[in-house]
Amino acid sequence: MRQITGLARVLILCLFASLSHQCIATEGPRQRSVVVLEEADFRSPFYSEIFSGIRAAAKQNGKAHTVIYGESLDLARFPGPDYEESLVDHLKTKYARRPIDAIVSIGVASAKFLQQRKQQIWPGAPVVYGFVPDLPETRALFLPDSTAVFARVRPAHLLTAARAIVPDLTRVVLVGDAWKNPLVYGYWKQDFAAAMPDLEVTDLSGLVLREVRERVASLPDRSAILTSAMYSDGEGTYYAPASALARVAETANRPIVITSDTFLGRSGVGGFLLLPEIIGRETGEVAMRILNGEAPSSIPPVTGNNVKPIFDWRQLQHWNVDEANLPPGSEVRFREASFWQQYYWHSTVVAGVVLVQALLITGLLHQRRLRFLAEIEARQRMSELAHLNRRATVGEMSASIAHELSQPLAAIMINAEAAREVLRHSTPDLGEVGNILDNIRHDDQRASEVIARLRMFLKRDPTERRELDLNATVGEVFRFLSVQALTHDVGLATEPAPADIRVKADKVQLQQAILNLVVNAMDAVAHLPDERRRIVGRTSLVDGKQAVVSIADAGDGILADKLTEIFKPFFTTKAQGMGIGLSIARTIVEAHGGRIWAENAPTGGAVFHISLPLAA
């Protein structure tokens, strides 16, 4: 009977074991749990970033869900065995029903706590140490079944940064609690002596914050301040390390070398900085490897890639630090963007618009210059054509000119013969000889005037505008053409304005324009009866602003549909005409800022008008 009962118990136990195994298989693997022990306070930026890095590593390892617990031991502000005993009781109670698969210990104080207390709380959980220096004293704290990711700013790093900021460095001033802890900076005195034998070291790590502020306010030149974390002012007030550093920087007269990127921007110049997010990520990745089945003993402690030279650009400018002196691979933050960097797209658009405008203006200036050169060339060609026109006109007037010259020359000849006859007498009448010579002189002047007018008309001087009297100009043209008019039996008359009319013009060109109009009028009346062979030149002032020359004839007039065409080049109604006289006249007048037009007079005949602006 007893044997049957024992057999039944075995069967029942096997049944329960089988059911339990099936239930576990059905539910799947339980979630994994990691507790992070941080020596200070998770609310501080440095340790908050470490925790964020650990969570990021756990999230990236997606093989199974991992719960991350965080505990702030706060051992810096609450030291002593009584407080540690209370932590043990608290943690044992809190995690009594929460199995922990791995422990991540952040900082040296946390490692010391685990060395003494872990067996009471989580005796079987493996440990990953993070944010600890690779020193023999630190390795002595490591428990079995553990590994580590080292993170440390070595004293040599601090000196390298200080010498980059102060090239002629002779003194360093130590500020912060960690300089007193051999588990953080080790034997920094020996390291400093090996790197710079003549370096003077002023250790203020044992002073209260008030005294530190006083001392750093009057440091000598060629000094630099090397900082480590401060949690208290030494007189009962506790600070976050960044706030304590800001208090020191308020009075410091020398640059401050810092050790964490969470201090950057709080008046520290920079240095080789710990990167807390990377420290957390590296430590979390090792913890995930252990959760995935690797034994901690198979993962050797390593030095993480969690320290980098980083500097504050604003502080570099303040202390006149040359960036070329910074350690290789340095990162410079808070650099003020240049105007071009801040307004790149705005500047690009504005520069593009300005460039387009500059190109347009350049093109317009080029076109203006081409037009100016073309105008110069056109005026030159017009001058040449006008000169040819004058020569042609003189050619047509050659018979009249010869007749006009022959009269004074014949008179000179007759008077010379008469003087010879008088002088042959034995008693010549010298008074009569004198009169004869006066007549010869008068006729010579007449011939000279004809030649002078001809030369003036034919000369080809550069265009030169000057102020002149329009009445006199028109009178000279009519006198020049008087012989031609006499030859054709055409009457010329002028009706000048009662007062001088001053215009600014090239005299030769303006006279040619008027001459062309008079010559055309003479041709228009040459076949008419005597009473209609008459041309009148008038000058007048219109509205007190415009000077007008009018050439009127008594001819047959101009057909209404030809009034505008007659000024076009090569338009002519004459059998032997070239059609350039009126065209040249229009070109000359318009070049002087004036206007030329023609109309039929109510009493018959045609009237040509030239309007010119008055001289200023």
C-alpha positions in Angstrom: 0.0 0.0 0.0 2.8 2.4 0.9 4.5 1.5 -2.4 1.4 2.4 -4.4 1.1 5.7 -2.5 4.7 6.6 -3.3 4.3 5.7 -6.9 1.2 7.9 -7.1 3.2 10.8 -5.6 5.9 10.4 -8.3 3.3 10.3 -11.1 1.7 13.4 -9.7 5.0 15.3 -9.5 5.8 14.3 -13.1 2.5 15.5 -14.3 2.9 18.9 -12.6 6.4 19.2 -14.0 5.1 18.4 -17.5 2.3 20.9 -17.2 4.7 23.6 -15.9 7.0 23.0 -18.7 4.2 23.3 -21.2 2.9 26.5 -19.6 6.3 28.1 -19.7 6.7 27.0 -23.3 3.3 28.5 -24.1 4.0 31.8 -22.4 7.5 32.2 -23.9 10.6 33.4 -22.2 10.1 35.8 -19.3 11.2 39.5 -19.7 14.7 40.4 -18.7 15.5 42.9 -16.0 18.5 45.1 -15.5 19.1 47.5 -12.5 21.3 50.5 -13.0 23.0 51.7 -9.8 24.3 55.3 -10.2 26.5 56.8 -7.5 25.0 60.3 -7.6 21.6 61.5 -8.9 19.8 60.5 -12.1 18.3 64.0 -12.3 21.7 65.5 -13.1 22.4 65.9 -16.8 25.5 63.7 -16.8 23.9 60.7 -15.2 20.6 61.2 -17.1 22.5 60.9 -20.4 24.2 57.8 -19.2 20.9 56.2 -18.3 19.5 57.3 -21.7 22.4 55.6 -23.4 21.8 52.3 -21.5 18.1 52.4 -22.5 19.1 53.1 -26.2 21.4 50.0 -26.1 18.6 47.8 -24.7 16.1 49.1 -27.2 18.5 48.4 -30.1 19.0 44.8 -28.9 15.6 43.6 -29.9 15.9 39.8 -29.2 13.7 40.1 -26.1 12.0 42.8 -24.0 14.3 44.3 -21.3 13.1 46.2 -18.3 15.6 48.8 -17.1 15.4 49.9 -13.4 17.3 52.9 -12.1 18.5 53.6 -8.6 20.3 56.8 -7.5 22.4 55.8 -4.6 23.4 59.5 -3.9 26.4 58.4 -1.9 28.2 61.7 -2.4 25.7 63.7 -0.4 24.8 60.9 2.1 27.9 59.0 3.0 28.2 56.5 5.9 27.3 52.9 6.9 23.9 53.8 8.4 22.8 55.2 5.1 24.2 52.2 3.2 22.3 49.9 5.5 19.1 51.7 4.8 19.8 51.3 1.1 20.3 47.6 1.5 16.9 47.2 3.3 15.2 49.4 0.8 16.6 47.6 -2.3 15.9 44.1 -0.8 12.3 45.0 -0.1 11.8 46.8 -3.4 13.1 44.0 -5.6 12.0 41.0 -3.5 9.6 40.0 -6.3 11.6 41.4 -9.2 14.3 39.0 -10.3 17.4 41.0 -11.6 19.4 39.4 -14.5 22.2 41.9 -14.5 23.5 44.9 -12.6 25.1 48.0 -14.3 27.2 49.9 -11.8 28.0 53.5 -12.7 30.9 55.2 -10.9 33.5 54.2 -8.4 31.3 54.8 -5.3 28.7 52.5 -6.7 31.4 49.8 -7.3 32.5 50.1 -3.7 28.9 49.8 -2.5 28.4 46.6 -4.5 31.7 45.1 -3.2 30.4 45.4 0.3 26.6 45.0 -0.1 25.8 43.0 -3.3 25.7 39.6 -1.6 22.9 40.9 0.6 20.7 42.1 -2.2 21.4 40.3 -5.6 23.9 37.6 -4.8 23.7 35.8 -8.2 23.4 38.7 -10.6 26.4 39.5 -12.9 27.8 43.0 -12.8 28.9 45.4 -15.6 31.0 48.3 -14.3 30.8 51.6 -16.2 32.3 55.1 -15.8 35.3 53.8 -13.8 39.0 54.5 -14.4 41.4 51.7 -15.4 43.5 51.7 -12.2 44.7 48.9 -10.0 42.8 50.3 -7.1 39.6 50.3 -9.1 40.1 46.7 -10.5 40.5 45.6 -6.9 36.8 46.5 -6.3 35.5 44.2 -9.1 33.5 41.2 -8.0 33.6 37.8 -9.6 31.3 37.2 -12.5 31.7 40.8 -13.8 33.3 42.9 -16.5 33.9 46.6 -17.1 33.9 49.5 -19.7 36.5 52.0 -18.5 35.9 55.8 -18.9 38.6 58.2 -17.7 40.0 61.6 -18.4 43.7 61.1 -17.6 45.8 63.8 -16.0 47.9 64.0 -19.2 44.7 64.8 -21.1 44.0 67.7 -18.7 47.6 69.1 -19.2 47.4 68.7 -23.0 44.1 70.8 -23.0 45.6 73.4 -20.6 48.7 73.9 -22.8 46.5 74.2 -25.9 44.6 77.0 -24.2 47.6 78.6 -22.4 50.6 77.9 -24.6 53.1 79.3 -22.1 51.5 77.4 -19.2 53.5 77.4 -15.9 50.9 76.8 -13.3 47.7 74.7 -12.9 45.1 75.1 -10.1 43.1 72.0 -9.1 39.4 72.6 -8.2 36.9 69.8 -7.2 36.4 66.9 -4.9 37.7 64.2 -7.2 41.3 65.3 -7.0 41.3 63.9 -3.4 40.1 60.5 -4.5 42.9 58.1 -5.7 40.2 55.9 -7.3 39.4 58.7 -9.9 42.7 60.4 -10.9 45.1 58.0 -9.3 48.5 59.4 -8.7 48.1 62.6 -10.6 51.2 64.3 -9.0 53.5 61.7 -10.6 51.7 62.1 -13.9 52.1 65.9 -13.9 55.7 65.7 -12.9 56.5 63.3 -15.7 54.7 65.5 -18.3 55.9 68.9 -17.1 58.7 68.7 -14.5 58.7 72.5 -13.9 54.9 72.8 -13.5 53.6 74.6 -10.4 50.5 73.0 -8.9 48.1 74.7 -6.6 45.7 72.3 -5.0 42.4 73.9 -3.9 40.5 70.6 -3.7 40.4 70.7 0.1 38.9 74.2 0.3 35.3 75.2 0.7 33.6 76.8 -2.4 33.7 80.3 -0.9 37.5 80.1 -0.5 37.9 78.6 -3.9 36.0 81.5 -5.5 38.3 84.0 -3.7 41.5 82.2 -4.8 40.6 81.8 -8.5 39.7 85.5 -8.8 43.4 86.6 -8.6 45.4 83.9 -10.2 48.7 84.9 -12.0 49.1 84.9 -15.7 50.2 81.7 -17.5 47.8 79.7 -15.3 44.9 77.4 -16.0 42.2 75.9 -13.7 41.7 72.1 -13.9 38.3 71.0 -12.5 36.6 67.8 -11.4 33.1 67.2 -10.0 32.0 69.2 -7.0 28.8 68.3 -5.1 29.0 70.6 -2.0 30.3 73.9 -1.0 31.9 72.3 2.1 29.6 74.3 4.4 26.4 72.4 4.2 25.0 73.4 0.8 24.9 70.8 -2.0 25.1 71.6 -5.7 24.8 69.8 -9.0 28.4 69.6 -10.4 27.5 72.0 -13.3 26.0 74.6 -11.0 29.1 74.4 -8.7 31.3 74.9 -11.8 29.3 78.0 -12.8 29.8 79.4 -9.3 33.6 79.0 -9.7 33.6 80.5 -13.2 31.8 83.6 -12.0 35.0 84.9 -10.3 37.8 83.0 -12.2 40.2 85.2 -14.0 41.9 82.4 -15.9 40.5 79.7 -18.3 38.9 76.6 -16.9 39.5 73.1 -18.3 36.5 70.8 -17.8 36.0 67.0 -18.0 32.4 66.5 -19.2 30.5 67.7 -22.2 27.5 68.5 -19.9 29.7 71.2 -18.4 30.3 72.8 -21.8 28.6 76.1 -22.2 28.8 76.8 -18.4 31.9 79.0 -18.7 34.4 76.2 -19.1 36.7 76.5 -22.2 36.6 72.7 -22.8 39.1 69.9 -22.8 39.1 66.1 -23.2 35.5 65.5 -22.2 33.6 62.5 -21.1 30.6 61.7 -23.3 28.0 60.3 -20.9 25.5 59.1 -23.6 28.3 57.1 -25.2 29.4 55.7 -21.8 25.8 54.5 -21.2 25.5 53.0 -24.6 28.8 51.1 -24.4 28.0 49.8 -20.9 24.5 48.9 -22.0 25.8 47.0 -25.0 28.0 44.8 -22.8 25.0 44.2 -20.4 22.9 43.1 -23.4 25.6 40.6 -24.4 25.4 39.0 -20.9 21.6 38.9 -21.1 22.0 37.2 -24.5 24.0 34.4 -22.9 27.6 35.4 -22.8 29.5 34.8 -19.6 30.9 38.0 -18.0 34.3 36.2 -17.6 34.5 35.8 -21.4 34.1 39.6 -21.9 37.4 41.3 -20.9 37.2 44.8 -19.5 37.8 47.4 -22.2 38.5 51.1 -22.5 35.6 52.7 -24.2 35.7 55.3 -27.0 34.0 57.8 -24.7 36.5 60.7 -24.4 36.9 63.4 -27.0 38.6 66.9 -27.2 35.7 69.4 -27.4 35.9 73.2 -26.9 33.6 76.1 -26.6 34.2 78.6 -29.5 32.9 81.5 -27.4 35.4 80.8 -24.6 38.2 80.3 -27.2 37.5 83.8 -28.5 37.3 85.2 -25.0 40.8 83.9 -24.1 42.3 84.5 -27.6 43.0 80.9 -28.2 44.3 79.9 -31.6 42.3 76.9 -32.9 45.5 75.7 -34.6 46.9 74.9 -31.1 44.0 72.6 -30.2 44.6 68.8 -30.0 44.1 66.8 -33.3 40.5 65.8 -33.9 39.1 68.6 -31.7 35.5 69.5 -32.0 34.5 73.2 -31.6 30.9 73.9 -30.5 28.8 77.0 -30.2 30.6 78.5 -33.2 28.7 81.6 -34.2 27.6 81.2 -37.8 28.9 83.8 -40.2 26.5 86.1 -42.1 26.9 83.8 -45.1 26.1 80.7 -43.1 23.1 82.3 -41.4 21.6 83.8 -44.5 22.9 81.4 -47.2 19.8 81.1 -49.3 18.8 84.8 -48.8 22.4 85.8 -49.8 22.3 83.5 -52.7 19.0 84.9 -54.0 20.2 88.5 -53.4 23.5 87.8 -55.1 21.7 86.2 -58.0 19.4 89.2 -58.4 22.4 91.6 -58.1 24.3 89.5 -60.6 21.4 89.5 -63.1 21.0 93.2 -62.6 24.7 93.8 -63.1 24.6 91.7 -66.3 21.6 93.7 -67.5 23.2 97.0 -66.6 26.4 95.9 -68.3 24.5 94.9 -71.4 22.6 98.2 -71.4 25.8 100.2 -70.9 27.3 98.1 -73.8 24.3 98.8 -76.0 24.4 102.5 -75.0 28.1 102.7 -75.9 27.4 101.0 -79.2 24.5 103.4 -79.8 26.7 106.3 -78.9 29.4 105.1 -81.3 26.8 104.5 -83.9 25.5 108.1 -83.4 29.0 109.4 -83.7 29.5 107.5 -86.9 26.1 108.6 -88.2 27.0 112.2 -87.5 30.3 111.7 -89.2 28.6 110.2 -92.2 26.0 112.9 -92.2 28.8 115.5 -92.1 30.5 113.8 -95.0 27.3 113.7 -96.9 26.5 117.3 -96.1 29.9 118.3 -97.3 29.3 116.5 -100.5 26.0 118.2 -100.8 27.6 121.6 -100.3 30.2 120.8 -103.0 27.4 119.7 -105.3 25.5 122.9 -104.6 28.7 125.0 -105.3 29.0 123.0 -108.5 25.5 124.0 -109.5 26.3 127.6 -108.5 29.7 127.7 -110.3 28.3 129.8 -113.2 26.8 132.4 -110.8 30.0 132.5 -108.7 32.1 133.0 -111.8 29.7 135.8 -112.9 29.9 137.4 -109.5 33.7 137.3 -109.5 34.0 138.5 -113.1 32.3 141.8 -112.3 34.8 143.1 -109.7 37.7 141.6 -111.7 36.6 143.4 -114.9 36.2 146.6 -113.0 39.7 146.2 -111.6 41.0 145.7 -115.1 39.3 148.8 -116.4 40.4 151.0 -113.5 44.0 149.7 -113.9 43.9 150.7 -117.6 42.5 154.1 -116.7 45.2 154.7 -114.2 47.9 153.8 -116.7 46.5 156.4 -119.2 46.4 159.1 -116.6 50.0 158.4 -115.6 51.2 158.7 -119.2 50.5 162.5 -119.2 53.4 164.7 -118.4 51.4 166.2 -115.5 49.2 163.4 -114.3 46.2 164.2 -112.0 47.3 162.4 -108.9 43.9 163.0 -107.3 42.2 161.1 -110.1 44.8 158.3 -109.7 43.9 158.1 -106.0 40.2 157.7 -106.8 41.0 155.0 -109.3 43.1 153.1 -106.7 40.2 153.4 -104.2 37.9 151.8 -106.8 40.4 149.0 -107.4 40.6 148.4 -103.7 36.8 148.3 -103.4 36.4 145.8 -106.3 39.2 143.6 -104.8 37.3 143.5 -101.5 34.1 142.5 -103.4 36.0 139.6 -105.0 37.6 138.6 -101.7 34.2 138.5 -100.0 32.9 136.1 -102.7 35.8 133.8 -102.3 35.6 134.0 -98.4 31.9 133.1 -98.5 32.7 130.2 -100.8 35.6 128.9 -98.7 33.5 129.2 -95.5 30.7 127.2 -97.2 33.0 124.5 -98.5 35.2 124.1 -95.4 34.9 120.9 -93.4 35.6 121.7 -89.8 34.6 119.4 -86.8 31.1 120.0 -85.6 31.1 122.8 -83.0 28.0 124.2 -81.5 28.1 127.8 -80.2 25.6 130.5 -79.6 24.7 132.6 -82.6 22.1 135.1 -83.9 19.5 133.4 -86.1 18.7 136.7 -88.0 22.3 137.1 -89.0 22.7 133.5 -90.0 19.7 133.6 -92.3 20.9 136.9 -93.8 24.3 135.5 -94.7 22.6 132.6 -96.5 20.5 134.9 -98.6 23.4 137.1 -99.4 25.5 134.1 -100.5 22.7 133.0 -102.8 22.0 136.5 -104.2 24.1 136.0 -107.3 22.5 132.6 -107.9 19.1 134.2 -107.5 20.0 137.0 -109.9 21.1 134.5 -112.5 17.7 132.8 -112.3 15.9 136.0 -112.0 14.5 135.1 -108.6 13.8 137.7 -106.0 15.2 137.1 -102.5 14.0 138.9 -99.4 14.3 138.5 -95.6 12.0 139.5 -92.9 14.0 139.3 -89.7 12.5 139.3 -86.2 12.7 142.8 -84.5 15.0 141.4 -81.8 18.0 139.1 -81.9 17.1 135.4 -81.6 19.9 133.4 -80.0 20.2 129.7 -80.7 23.0 127.2 -80.0 24.1 125.4 -83.2 26.9 124.6 -85.6 26.8 127.6 -87.9 28.0 125.8 -91.1 25.5 123.0 -90.7 22.6 125.3 -89.9 23.3 127.5 -92.9 23.5 124.5 -95.1 20.0 123.3 -93.9 18.6 126.8 -94.7 20.5 127.0 -98.0 19.0 123.6 -99.1 15.5 125.0 -98.4 16.2 128.2 -100.4 17.8 126.4 -103.3 14.8 124.0 -103.5 12.4 127.0 -103.4 14.4 128.7 -106.2 14.0 125.5 -108.3 10.3 125.5 -107.5 9.7 129.0 -108.9 12.3 129.1 -111.7 9.6 128.2 -114.4 7.0 130.6 -113.2 6.1 134.1 -114.4 8.2 137.0 -113.1 5.7 138.1 -110.5 5.8 134.7 -108.8 9.6 134.2 -108.8 9.9 135.4 -105.2 11.3 133.8 -102.0 11.0 135.2 -98.5 13.0 134.2 -95.4 11.4 135.0 -92.1 12.6 134.5 -88.5 10.3 134.6 -85.5 10.0 133.7 -81.8 7.1 131.3 -80.8 5.8 131.1 -77.2 9.1 132.6 -76.0 10.7 129.1 -76.2 11.2 128.2 -79.9 13.0 130.0 -82.7 11.4 129.5 -86.1 12.9 130.0 -89.6 10.3 130.0 -92.4 11.2 129.8 -96.1 8.2 130.7 -98.3 7.9 130.6 -102.0 5.1 131.5 -104.5 5.3 128.3 -106.4 2.7 125.5 -107.1 2.9 124.1 -103.6 3.3 120.4 -102.5 0.8 117.6 -103.0 -0.9 116.8 -99.7 0.2 113.1 -99.8 3.9 114.1 -100.3 4.2 116.6 -97.4 5.9 113.9 -95.2 7.6 111.9 -97.9 9.7 114.8 -99.3 12.1 114.6 -96.3 12.8 110.9 -96.9 16.3 110.1 -98.4 16.4 110.0 -102.2 12.8 111.2 -102.7 12.8 113.9 -105.4 10.4 115.3 -108.0 13.2 116.8 -110.1 14.5 115.1 -113.2 18.1 115.7 -112.3 17.7 115.7 -108.5 19.4 113.3 -106.0 16.8 113.6 -103.3 19.2 114.2 -100.4 18.9 118.0 -99.8 15.8 117.9 -97.7 16.9 114.7 -96.0 20.2 116.3 -95.0 18.3 119.4 -93.8 16.0 117.2 -91.5 19.0 115.3 -90.1 20.9 118.5 -89.3 17.8 120.1 -87.6 16.9 117.0 -85.6 20.5 116.6 -84.5 20.2 120.1 -83.0 17.0 119.1 -81.1 14.7 120.8 -83.5 12.0 120.0 -86.0 11.4 120.6 -89.7 8.1 120.4 -91.6 6.4 121.8 -94.7 2.9 123.1 -95.5 1.1 124.8 -98.3 0.4 128.5 -97.8 -3.3 129.7 -98.0 -2.3 132.2 -100.7 -0.4 129.6 -102.7 3.1 128.2 -102.7 4.9 126.2 -100.1 6.4 127.2 -96.7 9.2 125.2 -95.0 9.6 125.7 -91.2 12.6 125.0 -89.0 12.0 125.1 -85.2 15.0 125.2 -82.9 15.3 125.6 -79.0 16.5 128.9 -77.8 20.0 129.1 -76.2 19.9 128.9 -72.4 
